């Protein structure tokens, strides 16, 4: 689970990305999921676009893909969404560290 700060950082990285996976009228097929799997392993952060013929809701498609791929949903805007998953072999993106919560000492 990524923090709000990490999600914000990933949104910034994804801003200039072009979609690398396109979902058409057939929806979320096994081949689409396989392509997302490969791309996540090599790039860690991917942008996906739902084409005009696709009847899926972008947020539903993003959540379905994230659950299937064990990835993190980053954002969806219009017909595009962004997913993140750290690479097992070659990690490239270093996420900001989560803020530590300080415990006040008891008197």
N, C-alpha and C positions, 0 to 999 in steps of 0.2 A: 504494500500500500504506500503510495507516494503522498507527501504532504502538500499543502496548498502552495507553499513556497517552491517546491520542486515542480509542481504542475505549472506554475507561472513561468518558471525558467524554461520548461519544455515548450510551452506555448510560444515563447520568444524565439526559440530555435526553429520551431515549425513554421513560423511566419513566412519565411522566404522559400520554403520547400514547395516543389511542384508535386502534384499527386503522382504516385508510382503504381498504384493499383486502381483499376476502374471496375465498378460493379454495374452490370447491365441489367436488362430486363429479366434475365434468369435468376437474379438475386444472388444470395450468398451460397455459391456452390462449393464443392470440395476442392475444385481447382483454384478458386479464388482464395480459400483459406490456406491452401498449400503455398500459393504465391506470397500471401501475407506472411506466412511462417518463415519462408526463405528470406524475404526482404527484411523482416524484423531482426533476424539473426545477423544479417550483414550490415544493416544501417541503424538498428535500434529504434529509430523514430521514423514513422511513415505517415504520409498523408494519403487518404483514400477518397475517391470521388464517386458518388452515385450518379450515373448518367441519366439523361432525361427519361428513358424507358423504364427505369427502375422504380418500383412502387414501394420500396422499403423506406421507413422513416430513418433518417440519418442517425439519430441517437439510439434507436433500437438496434440498428445494424452495427453500430459501434460497440454497444454493450454486448451484443451477441458474439461479435468477433473477439472482443477482449476476453470474454469468458472462455471461448473455444481455444484461444491461443495463449492463455495465461498471461495476457498483456494488461497494461494500464490504459484506461480511457483518459485522454488528455483534454480534448475539446471537440465540439462539432459546430460548424458555422455553415449555414446554408446546406448544400448537398455534399459537404466535405467533412471528414472527421480525421482525427489524429490519434494514433496509438503509440505506446512506448513499451519496450521490453528490453532489459539489459541483455546483451549478448553473452552467451555462455563461453564462447571461445575467444572472442576479441572485443572486450568492452571498450567503447570509444567515448561515450558521454559520461562525464562525471557530474552527478547531481549535487546540488548544494546540501550540506549536512542539515538534518533536522535540528531545530533549536532544542536545547536541553531545557527541561522544566526543572526549576530549582525548588528544592524542598526547604521550606523554612524549618529551622530547627526548633524543637519544642523547648520551652524553658525548663 
